[in-house]
């Protein structure tokens, strides 16, 4: 039995803006039915990748296929299977929720009673059926974001792509959006790809691709990425962090690097190591913290700097 075609298949993808390289040979595949995160800093390449998958720009090189269709050669076929939620609002605030969705439906050839029924269905999915007649301008940012999701789902896309879906939302609204995405995947098998710079959001994905300076530096399930680092992460505050890092590396034979003004060390059994560290450099260590690796630590491990 053959496996299904990937929802998205990216191969040796490259893109340039004049002299700046935005994507540099990125390759990965997203199976159908997965919630997949693109994690990276501003300028890391994730928004460029979002635009290419969404058929908004044509890549400089390489290929991207959505359910087997090349985004550069068959963009119309891709758009029929694609729902897009942009980082900036794409709603008309002067219209009601229902009017926004009705105009979106017309773009996809929906009309009459089938369109009315579908609008009610998608608004019910995002728990906004009772707000259908309200002006978008009167809704909170979180509710407007849910209208954006409903709008993107109107034509029953197989792939939903979202650019920074939680931007500007409070924690409660963020949880609502994630509940909507999780329910959508469970009930309809919709594949979801989202860009984010938020670690907790990336941790909620089935798999995460970490992008930095246009390159794919790591990809796997969040737990697998943190487990691969192993041990603990130790952070040391010191007046001379650079000097202490050199001496710690020489004394213990470990990699010690300065990140955000602190000495960072990856080490097993950190609770024992911290005692040795402080005893070895009693006058140089101001404070020490340690803990299990997070996705932030994974990013630092592969790039040498924090996401911010």
Helices and strands as residue ranges (DSSP letters): E 8-17, E 20-30, E 35-39, H 46-53, E 61-66, E 69-70, H 75-80, E 82-85, H 97-107, H 112-125, G 129-131, G 136-138, H 141-153, E 159-163, H 171-188, E 191-196, H 199-203, E 207-212, E 215-220, H 222-229, E 232-237, H 241-252, E 256-259, E 262-267, H 270-280, E 287-292, H 295-303
